[in-house]
Amino acid sequence: MEEIFRGMVSVCEYLERFSITKPLFVPEYLAAKAINEMIGSTQRFNHQHASKVCDIVNEVENAEHYDGSGWFDYKIRLRRWLELNGFTI
């Protein structure tokens, strides 16, 4: 599970690098950053947290964004992390 989270952090860093010059990466980067911060700072991840994560992802999906392989990779890793913690999205 730790390895999956490290991968999420790595993808977030990738999104951050591209967000500097490509504005369509900004929503993805900000979402990944917010989700990672929530996961990293929460002692006991619960249904409320999972619901907030879903809301954040849906906000990006409903907005104009790059929607490339980095965001796709992040969502795969996030989904797996959630599954390992007993949640589905």
Z-matrix of the N, CA and C atoms (Angstrom, degrees):
N
C 1 1.444
C 2 1.530 1 110.61
N 3 1.318 2 115.82 1 -38.92
C 4 1.469 3 121.01 2 177.95
C 5 1.531 4 110.82 3 -60.46
N 6 1.320 5 115.84 4 -39.98
C 7 1.458 6 120.87 5 179.21
C 8 1.529 7 111.35 6 -63.81
N 9 1.302 8 116.58 7 -38.23
C 10 1.470 9 120.71 8 178.70
C 11 1.525 10 109.51 9 -64.52
N 12 1.323 11 116.68 10 -44.14
C 13 1.461 12 119.66 11 179.64
C 14 1.527 13 110.84 12 -64.40
N 15 1.314 14 117.61 13 -40.02
C 16 1.477 15 119.96 14 176.78
C 17 1.524 16 110.15 15 -59.97
N 18 1.324 17 116.98 16 -38.44
C 19 1.461 18 120.84 17 176.45
C 20 1.518 19 111.61 18 -64.28
N 21 1.329 20 117.17 19 -38.57
C 22 1.469 21 121.03 20 177.36
C 23 1.520 22 110.49 21 -63.43
N 24 1.322 23 116.27 22 -40.45
C 25 1.472 24 120.98 23 177.72
C 26 1.525 25 109.81 24 -64.40
N 27 1.317 26 116.71 25 -42.04
C 28 1.463 27 121.27 26 179.69
C 29 1.531 28 110.98 27 -62.52
N 30 1.306 29 117.57 28 -43.91
C 31 1.467 30 120.38 29 178.68
C 32 1.524 31 110.07 30 -65.54
N 33 1.316 32 117.40 31 -37.52
C 34 1.461 33 120.88 32 177.19
C 35 1.528 34 110.28 33 -60.66
N 36 1.317 35 117.15 34 -41.83
C 37 1.464 36 120.87 35 177.21
C 38 1.529 37 111.03 36 -62.56
N 39 1.313 38 116.42 37 -39.78
C 40 1.469 39 121.71 38 175.83
C 41 1.531 40 109.94 39 -59.86
N 42 1.336 41 116.48 40 -47.98
C 43 1.461 42 120.52 41 -179.83
C 44 1.526 43 111.02 42 -62.97
N 45 1.317 44 115.90 43 -37.56
C 46 1.464 45 120.00 44 178.63
C 47 1.530 46 110.78 45 -62.03
N 48 1.329 47 116.88 46 -45.78
C 49 1.475 48 120.16 47 -179.57
C 50 1.529 49 111.19 48 -57.58
N 51 1.310 50 116.20 49 -44.59
C 52 1.468 51 119.13 50 -178.30
C 53 1.527 52 112.04 51 -74.61
N 54 1.329 53 117.72 52 -27.51
C 55 1.464 54 120.05 53 -178.44
C 56 1.527 55 112.05 54 -65.51
N 57 1.316 56 117.26 55 -20.73
C 58 1.468 57 121.06 56 -179.29
C 59 1.523 58 111.33 57 -65.78
N 60 1.318 59 116.60 58 -37.22
C 61 1.469 60 120.00 59 -176.77
C 62 1.526 61 113.64 60 -113.81
N 63 1.319 62 117.50 61 -12.65
C 64 1.461 63 121.05 62 -178.09
C 65 1.529 64 108.78 63 -126.93
N 66 1.335 65 116.81 64 102.02
C 67 1.472 66 121.36 65 -174.32
C 68 1.530 67 114.72 66 -57.61
N 69 1.320 68 118.68 67 -26.40
C 70 1.467 69 119.70 68 -178.92
C 71 1.532 70 112.49 69 -69.47
N 72 1.320 71 116.66 70 -13.52
C 73 1.467 72 120.39 71 175.92
C 74 1.532 73 112.00 72 -83.35
N 75 1.319 74 117.51 73 -16.85
C 76 1.465 75 121.06 74 -174.43
C 77 1.534 76 112.46 75 -59.04
N 78 1.344 77 120.38 76 -49.31
C 79 1.473 78 118.50 77 -179.69
C 80 1.533 79 112.79 78 -59.96
N 81 1.309 80 117.18 79 -37.91
C 82 1.463 81 121.36 80 179.57
C 83 1.529 82 110.48 81 -66.94
N 84 1.320 83 115.94 82 -44.90
C 85 1.461 84 120.04 83 179.30
C 86 1.522 85 110.93 84 -62.11
N 87 1.327 86 117.25 85 -48.30
C 88 1.464 87 120.22 86 -178.04
C 89 1.524 88 111.60 87 -63.14
N 90 1.320 89 116.75 88 -37.25
C 91 1.466 90 120.72 89 178.04
C 92 1.524 91 110.38 90 -66.41
N 93 1.324 92 116.82 91 -48.93
C 94 1.469 93 120.74 92 -179.93
C 95 1.525 94 110.38 93 -60.97
N 96 1.321 95 116.87 94 -40.99
C 97 1.465 96 120.86 95 179.32
C 98 1.524 97 110.30 96 -62.97
N 99 1.328 98 117.74 97 -46.12
C 100 1.465 99 121.46 98 -179.14
C 101 1.526 100 111.19 99 -63.51
N 102 1.322 101 116.67 100 -43.16
C 103 1.464 102 120.74 101 179.80
C 104 1.522 103 110.27 102 -65.43
N 105 1.318 104 117.12 103 -45.96
C 106 1.465 105 120.39 104 179.63
C 107 1.520 106 111.50 105 -61.41
N 108 1.326 107 116.81 106 -41.08
C 109 1.463 108 120.15 107 178.55
C 110 1.524 109 110.47 108 -64.18
N 111 1.337 110 117.07 109 -39.55
C 112 1.456 111 120.61 110 178.74
C 113 1.531 112 110.52 111 -63.64
N 114 1.321 113 116.01 112 -47.16
C 115 1.462 114 120.48 113 -179.66
C 116 1.532 115 110.60 114 -64.27
N 117 1.321 116 116.18 115 -43.88
C 118 1.455 117 120.61 116 -176.93
C 119 1.510 118 115.07 117 -68.95
N 120 1.327 119 116.93 118 -23.71
C 121 1.465 120 119.58 119 -175.56
C 122 1.526 121 113.62 120 -107.04
N 123 1.319 122 117.23 121 -0.96
C 124 1.466 123 120.73 122 -176.26
C 125 1.522 124 110.50 123 -98.46
N 126 1.310 125 115.55 124 123.68
C 127 1.457 126 120.58 125 178.56
C 128 1.529 127 111.52 126 -68.91
N 129 1.316 128 115.75 127 -45.14
C 130 1.460 129 121.62 128 -176.31
C 131 1.520 130 108.67 129 -129.31
N 132 1.316 131 116.46 130 96.61
C 133 1.462 132 122.27 131 -179.68
C 134 1.527 133 107.92 132 -68.43
N 135 1.347 134 116.72 133 127.38
C 136 1.455 135 120.03 134 -176.11
C 137 1.531 136 111.42 135 -127.72
N 138 1.334 137 116.11 136 -173.77
C 139 1.467 138 120.81 137 -177.64
C 140 1.525 139 112.20 138 -62.80
N 141 1.304 140 117.76 139 -33.65
C 142 1.466 141 120.23 140 177.57
C 143 1.528 142 110.45 141 -63.53
N 144 1.330 143 116.11 142 -42.50
C 145 1.461 144 120.07 143 178.01
C 146 1.528 145 109.89 144 -63.75
N 147 1.331 146 116.65 145 -45.08
C 148 1.463 147 120.89 146 -179.43
C 149 1.523 148 110.39 147 -61.35
N 150 1.322 149 116.79 148 -40.00
C 151 1.463 150 121.00 149 178.29
C 152 1.530 151 110.79 150 -63.68
N 153 1.326 152 116.44 151 -42.02
C 154 1.472 153 120.82 152 178.12
C 155 1.530 154 110.46 153 -63.69
N 156 1.325 155 117.02 154 -40.10
C 157 1.464 156 121.22 155 177.02
C 158 1.528 157 109.51 156 -59.70
N 159 1.315 158 117.03 157 -45.47
C 160 1.472 159 120.86 158 178.71
C 161 1.532 160 110.67 159 -61.04
N 162 1.322 161 116.26 160 -42.06
C 163 1.466 162 120.22 161 178.19
C 164 1.523 163 111.14 162 -60.47
N 165 1.313 164 116.93 163 -43.23
C 166 1.467 165 121.38 164 -179.35
C 167 1.525 166 110.10 165 -63.59
N 168 1.325 167 117.04 166 -46.54
C 169 1.468 168 120.61 167 179.30
C 170 1.524 169 110.04 168 -61.96
N 171 1.325 170 117.19 169 -44.02
C 172 1.466 171 120.42 170 -179.31
C 173 1.521 172 112.36 171 -64.33
N 174 1.332 173 117.13 172 -35.54
C 175 1.463 174 120.33 173 176.66
C 176 1.525 175 110.56 174 -59.67
N 177 1.316 176 116.47 175 -43.83
C 178 1.464 177 120.06 176 178.78
C 179 1.526 178 109.92 177 -65.96
N 180 1.320 179 116.63 178 -45.54
C 181 1.465 180 120.39 179 -177.99
C 182 1.523 181 112.01 180 -60.90
N 183 1.330 182 116.84 181 -30.18
C 184 1.465 183 120.91 182 -178.87
C 185 1.523 184 113.29 183 -90.66
N 186 1.311 185 116.78 184 -1.86
C 187 1.464 186 121.67 185 179.41
C 188 1.526 187 109.27 186 -108.26
N 189 1.310 188 115.12 187 167.33
C 190 1.460 189 119.18 188 173.91
C 191 1.529 190 107.53 189 -73.30
N 192 1.319 191 116.01 190 126.81
C 193 1.456 192 121.13 191 179.70
C 194 1.519 193 108.37 192 -155.16
N 195 1.323 194 116.00 193 170.61
C 196 1.467 195 120.64 194 -174.35
C 197 1.520 196 112.71 195 -65.40
N 198 1.321 197 117.08 196 -43.23
C 199 1.472 198 123.29 197 177.10
C 200 1.522 199 112.53 198 58.02
N 201 1.313 200 114.90 199 47.63
C 202 1.461 201 120.29 200 179.94
C 203 1.512 202 112.28 201 -102.98
N 204 1.313 203 115.02 202 -163.69
C 205 1.461 204 120.96 203 -175.18
C 206 1.534 205 112.75 204 -66.87
N 207 1.330 206 118.24 205 -30.04
C 208 1.459 207 120.62 206 179.02
C 209 1.525 208 111.24 207 -64.65
N 210 1.309 209 116.57 208 -47.18
C 211 1.463 210 121.11 209 178.87
C 212 1.530 211 110.25 210 -65.09
N 213 1.323 212 116.77 211 -40.62
C 214 1.459 213 121.49 212 177.52
C 215 1.526 214 110.14 213 -60.74
N 216 1.325 215 117.03 214 -45.48
C 217 1.461 216 122.42 215 178.52
C 218 1.526 217 110.38 216 -61.15
N 219 1.325 218 116.31 217 -44.37
C 220 1.459 219 119.74 218 -179.80
C 221 1.527 220 110.38 219 -59.45
N 222 1.330 221 116.75 220 -46.13
C 223 1.464 222 120.12 221 -178.45
C 224 1.531 223 111.89 222 -64.02
N 225 1.314 224 118.24 223 -35.72
C 226 1.469 225 121.22 224 176.85
C 227 1.534 226 109.64 225 -63.39
N 228 1.326 227 116.09 226 -47.39
C 229 1.468 228 120.30 227 179.86
C 230 1.528 229 111.10 228 -63.78
N 231 1.320 230 116.38 229 -42.66
C 232 1.461 231 121.25 230 178.71
C 233 1.530 232 110.58 231 -61.50
N 234 1.304 233 116.35 232 -46.70
C 235 1.468 234 120.21 233 179.32
C 236 1.529 235 110.64 234 -57.96
N 237 1.326 236 116.79 235 -43.69
C 238 1.458 237 120.53 236 -179.78
C 239 1.531 238 111.05 237 -65.57
N 240 1.336 239 116.66 238 -42.58
C 241 1.457 240 120.37 239 177.92
C 242 1.522 241 110.43 240 -59.12
N 243 1.327 242 116.04 241 -45.35
C 244 1.466 243 120.32 242 179.14
C 245 1.523 244 111.23 243 -62.68
N 246 1.330 245 116.86 244 -43.77
C 247 1.469 246 120.53 245 179.20
C 248 1.523 247 111.20 246 -59.25
N 249 1.311 248 116.48 247 -44.14
C 250 1.465 249 120.60 248 -179.99
C 251 1.523 250 112.51 249 -64.75
N 252 1.325 251 115.43 250 -21.05
C 253 1.461 252 120.81 251 178.16
C 254 1.534 253 112.51 252 -101.18
N 255 1.334 254 115.98 253 11.43
C 256 1.460 255 120.30 254 174.58
C 257 1.509 256 116.67 255 88.81
N 258 1.337 257 117.66 256 15.59
C 259 1.466 258 121.33 257 -178.93
C 260 1.517 259 110.20 258 -120.52
N 261 1.320 260 116.57 259 155.33
C 262 1.465 261 121.68 260 173.73
C 263 1.525 262 108.71 261 -131.38
N 264 1.321 263 114.52 262 149.14
C 265 1.459 264 119.64 263 174.62
C 266 1.508 265 109.01 264 -127.83
